[in-house]
Amino acid sequence: MTSRLSRIGLAPVVLVLLAGALAALPAPAGSSPGSSPGSASASTPVQLVTLDLGPGGRLRVVDAVPAPGARPADSVPAGEDVVTVEVVGTDGRVDFRRRVAVDDTIRAEFPAREGSDRLSHDRVPGPGAFTVALPVGAGDRVRVSSDGETSAAVSLPAQKRAGEPAVVPLPGYPTVDPANRVDVVILGDGYTAAEQADFVADAAAVADGLLDTAPYSTYAGFLNVVGVFAPSAQSGADHPPYQAGCPVGTSYPASCCPDPTAPASGSYRTTRYESSYCYYGIQRLLVPTNEGQVYADASAAYPAWDQLLLVVNDPEYGGSGGGIATSSTDPSGVEVMKHELGHSLLWLDDEYTDDTPGYPGCTDVDRKPDLAPCQANVTDATTRATLKWRRWVDPDTAIPTSAPKPSSVVGLFLGAHYSSDTYYRSCDECLMRYLQRPFGAVAAEQLPVRLYAGGWQGPAGAGSGRIELVEPGSASPSTATPLTLPAGTTQTFSARVLAPAGAGTRVRWLVDGVEVSSTEVGSGRVRLEWVSDGGGHTVQLEATDVAGTLHPTLSQRSLAHATWTIGAGGPRELLANGGFELPLGQGWQRDHVAASARVCRPALARSGECAVRLAASRTTARRLTSRPGPAGVAGDRLTLRAAVDPVDLRADARVVALVTLADGTTQRLTLSGFPRDRDDRRGYLPRETSITLSGQVTNLQVRVQMGRGRGTALVDAVSLLLREGAGG
C-alpha cells in the first residue's frame, strides 16, 4: 500500500492526561480497617499495572510491565473521578495506597454539522481501564475502591511476551532523553504487519497537526513524539450495521447500530485493540474497546510515556476523547483534536453554555466547600478581586464582561461548564467552545504551567519530574564538586538550555549573587567566560521562561539553575528573591498587603518581571516578612541586599534583617532612607549592608516594611548572602 502522508488528517481526539490517570510510586499508606501500614523495601520493583474496573466493582488486571522510572503525579485534574488503589502484601497488610484520577467517560465532540465551527457534544460511559505505577513484589495483590465499594484483591499476571509491541521512529521527530521531556506516544490499530510504513506516515502527520497551533507549537521542543507499533491481523475497524431500534450498550463487538448514518450492511475486522464505530449508538464515535491492551502495549514498549494517542487505520470520519485519544485517518478532524488535547494535556474544561442538568458542579468560592475546584478556564467567582485569572484582565475590561469580544480579550463571560447562568469563561469564543479559534491567554498558559509543575515520567534516577530549562546533567564543568582555580585562570562555564520557540528563555549569569550578564536565547548551549582571582566564589546560571505564554507573574515557576562553587565558595544565598514568586527559604508572608500587591512591567530591575507593591497611608503600616532557615557561625560575614523603587514615597521605608544568635542575643542589618535617595535618582535603588556575626545563628528574619505616611514602593529583590569564614 502506498503512503498516505499527503492526505492524512485527524479526526476528533483527546490525549489522556497521564500525570493524573497514570499515577506512579505511591506514598506509604495509613492504617486501614483490619490492617496496619506496611513498609516496602527500596528494592520492591515498580510496575505499570493496567486495571479494568468493571460493573459491581469487578477488578481485572490487564497487564503489568516493569517501569523503574515511573514518577508520582504532583496533582490531579480538577473535576475528575478519583479511585483508590492499594497494594496488599502477602501478610494481608496494605503496603501502599494511592489516589488516582480516572477519566471513565468517552467524549463525543464533533462539528454540529458539516462545515460548522460550533461543536456538538456528548459524554457516554467509557470501558473503565486505567494504568497506575505501583511497587509490587512477589505474591502481592492489588485492589481498588471507588464510590464506597472495594473490589476483591487480585493477583498480577506473570511477566509475558518480548519483542512486541515495538518503538518505531517517526520522520521529523527524533527522540531525546525522556528525563526532561513530556513523552507523547502514538499507537495504531488496524494496521497489519505489511502496513507498518503506513502507520509511521500517519502517526507523523498526526503529530504535525497536533503541533501547528499555539501553545503546542511554542513548546514543541519540550515533547518527545514516539511511535509504538503492534500489528493487527486485519486492516480497519468494526462497522456495525444500521438497525432501527437497536439497543444501546457498551458490549462489543456490537451486532447492530441505531444511528441511521451507519452502513446498511456491517463489516467487522480482527484488530489488536478491537476499535469500533457506533460506540454507545453514535456512528461517529470510534473507540478502542480493548483499551487495556493499549495501555499495556504503551507501557511494554515505552514505560516513560506521559500521553497516549491512537490512530485507527480506517478512512471513515470518527474519533473520541477520554481515557485514550482516538482518531481515524479521515482528513477533517484536526481542529477537534486540538480542542480535545486541551482537556487532557492542559487540564481545561469545556466552555459550552448548554444547560445540562446533573452535570457535576465545581466552585472557586469558599462558601461552597462540598464542590471540587473549577478547572483553570472556568469559574463561579464574579468579582475582579476573586477572579483567578485577573492577572490577564486589562484594568479597562468590565467584570463581568459583555459579549461579543475578540479572543484576545480576557474577561469574565457568562456561560461555561454546561451552564448558561452559573459559570463563567475567560474567553468569549475560543477553542474550548468553537473550532477554528485560538485557545485564549488563560487556556494557553496552562501548558507551561503543567510543564513546570512536575509529575512527568522519566528513567529511574533521572530528572526532577518537571521540565527543567537547564537540561539536567548538561553543566560543564560538573557542579557536583567544588573547583580549584588559581588566580588568572580563565574558566568557561556552560550548560544546555531548553527554550520555547524563538528566544523564549532568559539566561542570567551571576557571580556571588551579582548579575554579570542577561540575555534571551533559544535552545542550545550557553557559556560564561570568567577569570579567577584565586578566591572563593559562586557562579550561577539561571534560566526563566519569557516566551509570553506564561504570564510574567508566574514566570518564576519556570526558574531553573546550575551552580558552580570555586574554592571555599562565595556568598551562600540564605534568601534570594527576584519577583516574590518562588523565593528560597520559607517564602514571603503578606501582612496587610492588598490582593493587587503584585505588579509587573518590563523595567523591573532584578527579575525583569515582577515586584511587590507596598502602599503606605497615614494610618496603616505595610510589610512583608520572610524567615529563612538558620545558618552561620561567629566570624561569618552576612550581607543584606535590596532593590527598591520608592514610587512617590513619603513614608518611612526600610528593609530589616534580624539575626538571632545561640545565646539569645540579636544582631540587626537595616536599609532605609529611600525617599531621600529618590530626590536625585530614578528607578531601582540597589542597596546593601553587612555585619560580622558574633556567634552561632539560630534564626534569621527579614522584613520589608513601611511606616505611617503615604506613597508606594516597588520591592523587586531582597537577598541575604553568607560568606563563610569571611570575618576571620
C-alpha positions, 0 to 999 in steps of 0.5 A, a space after each residue: 500500500 502506498 503512503 498516505 502522508 499527503 492526505 492524512 488528517 485527524 479526526 476528533 481526539 483527546 490525549 489522556 492526561 497521564 500525570 493524573 490517570 497514570 499515577 506512579 510510586 505511591 506514598 506509604 499508606 495509613 492504617 486501614 480497617 483490619 490492617 496496619 501500614 506496611 513498609 516496602 523495601 527500596 528494592 520492591 520493583 515498580 510496575 505499570 499495572 493496567 486495571 479494568 474496573 468493571 460493573 459491581 466493582 469487578 477488578 481485572 488486571 490487564 497487564 503489568 510491565 516493569 517501569 523503574 522510572 515511573 514518577 508520582 503525579 504532583 496533582 490531579 485534574 480538577 473535576 475528575 473521578 478519583 479511585 483508590 488503589 492499594 497494594 496488599 502484601 502477602 501478610 494481608 497488610 496494605 503496603 501502599 495506597 494511592 489516589 488516582 484520577 480516572 477519566 471513565 467517560 468517552 467524549 463525543 465532540 464533533 462539528 454540529 454539522 458539516 462545515 460548522 465551527 460550533 461543536 456538538 457534544 456528548 459524554 457516554 460511559 467509557 470501558 473503565 481501564 486505567 494504568 497506575 505505577 505501583 511497587 509490587 513484589 512477589 505474591 502481592 495483590 492489588 485492589 481498588 475502591 471507588 464510590 464506597 465499594 472495594 473490589 476483591 484483591 487480585 493477583 498480577 499476571 506473570 511477566 509475558 511476551 518480548 519483542 512486541 509491541 515495538 518503538 518505531 521512529 517517526 520522520 521529523 521527530 527524533 527522540 531525546 532523553 525522556 528525563 526532561 521531556 513530556 513523552 507523547 506516544 502514538 499507537 495504531 490499530 488496524 494496521 497489519 504487519 505489511 502496513 507498518 510504513 503506513 502507520 509511521 506516515 500517519 502517526 507523523 502527520 498526526 503529530 504535525 497537526 497536533 503541533 501547528 497551533 499555539 501553545 503546542 507549537 511554542 513548546 514543541 521542543 519540550 515533547 518527545 513524539 514516539 511511535 509504538 507499533 503492534 500489528 493487527 491481523 486485519 486492516 480497519 475497524 468494526 462497522 456495525 450495521 444500521 438497525 432501527 431500534 437497536 439497543 444501546 450498550 457498551 458490549 462489543 463487538 456490537 451486532 447492530 447500530 441505531 444511528 441511521 448514518 451507519 452502513 446498511 450492511 456491517 463489516 467487522 475486522 480482527 484488530 489488536 485493540 478491537 476499535 469500533 464505530 457506533 460506540 454507545 449508538 453514535 456512528 461517529 464515535 470510534 473507540 478502542 474497546 480493548 483499551 487495556 491492551 493499549 495501555 499495556 502495549 504503551 507501557 511494554 514498549 515505552 514505560 516513560 510515556 506521559 500521553 497516549 494517542 491512537 490512530 485507527 487505520 480506517 478512512 471513515 470520519 470518527 474519533 473520541 476523547 477520554 481515557 485514550 485519544 482516538 482518531 481515524 485517518 479521515 482528513 477533517 478532524 484536526 481542529 477537534 483534536 486540538 480542542 480535545 488535547 486541551 482537556 487532557 494535556 492542559 487540564 481545561 474544561 469545556 466552555 459550552 453554555 448548554 444547560 445540562 442538568 446533573 452535570 457535576 458542579 465545581 466552585 472557586 468560592 469558599 462558601 461552597 466547600 462540598 464542590 471540587 475546584 473549577 478547572 483553570 478556564 472556568 469559574 463561579 467567582 464574579 468579582 475582579 478581586 476573586 477572579 483567578 485569572 485577573 492577572 490577564 484582565 486589562 484594568 479597562 475590561 468590565 467584570 463581568 464582561 459583555 459579549 461579543 469580544 475578540 479572543 484576545 480579550 480576557 474577561 469574565 463571560 457568562 456561560 461555561 461548564 454546561 451552564 448558561 447562568 452559573 459559570 463563567 469563561 475567560 474567553 468569549 469564543 475560543 477553542 474550548 467552545 468553537 473550532 477554528 479559534 485560538 485557545 485564549 491567554 488563560 487556556 494557553 498558559 496552562 501548558 507551561 504551567 503543567 510543564 513546570 509543575 512536575 509529575 512527568 515520567 522519566 528513567 529511574 534516577 533521572 530528572 526532577 519530574 518537571 521540565 527543567 530549562 537547564 537540561 539536567 546533567 548538561 553543566 560543564 564543568 560538573 557542579 557536583 564538586 567544588 573547583 580549584 582555580 588559581 588566580 588568572 585562570 580563565 574558566 568557561 562555564 556552560 550548560 544546555 538550555 531548553 527554550 520555547 520557540 524563538 528566544 523564549 528563555 532568559 539566561 542570567 549569569 551571576 557571580 556571588 549573587 551579582 548579575 554579570 550578564 542577561 540575555 534571551 536565547 533559544 535552545 542550545 548551549 550557553 557559556 560564561 567566560 570568567 577569570 579567577 582571582 584565586 578566591 572563593 566564589 559562586 557562579 550561577 546560571 539561571 534560566 526563566 521562561 519569557 516566551 509570553 505564554 506564561 504570564 510574567 507573574 508566574 514566570 518564576 515557576 519556570 526558574 531553573 539553575 546550575 551552580 558552580 562553587 570555586 574554592 571555599 565558595 562565595 556568598 551562600 544565598 540564605 534568601 534570594 528573591 527576584 519577583 516574590 514568586 518562588 523565593 528560597 527559604 520559607 517564602 514571603 508572608 503578606 501582612 496587610 498587603 492588598 490582593 493587587 500587591 503584585 505588579 509587573 512591567 518590563 523595567 523591573 530591575 532584578 527579575 525583569 518581571 515582577 515586584 511587590 507593591 507596598 502602599 503606605 497611608 497615614 494610618 496603616 503600616 505595610 510589610 512583608 516578612 520572610 524567615 529563612 532557615 538558620 545558618 552561620 557561625 561567629 566570624 561569618 560575614 552576612 550581607 543584606 541586599 535590596 532593590 527598591 523603587 520608592 514610587 512617590 514615597 513619603 513614608 518611612 521605608 526600610 528593609 530589616 534583617 534580624 539575626 538571632 544568635 545561640 545565646 539569645 542575643 540579636 544582631 540587626 542589618 537595616 536599609 532605609 532612607 529611600 525617599 531621600 535617595 529618590 530626590 536625585 535618582 530614578 528607578 531601582 535603588 540597589 542597596 546593601 549592608 553587612 555585619 560580622 556575626 558574633 556567634 552561632 545563628 539560630 534564626 534569621 528574619 527579614 522584613 520589608 516594611 513601611 511606616 505611617 505616611 503615604 506613597 508606594 514602593 516597588 520591592 523587586 529583590 531582597 537577598 541575604 548572602 553568607 560568606 563563610 569564614 569571611 570575618 576571620 
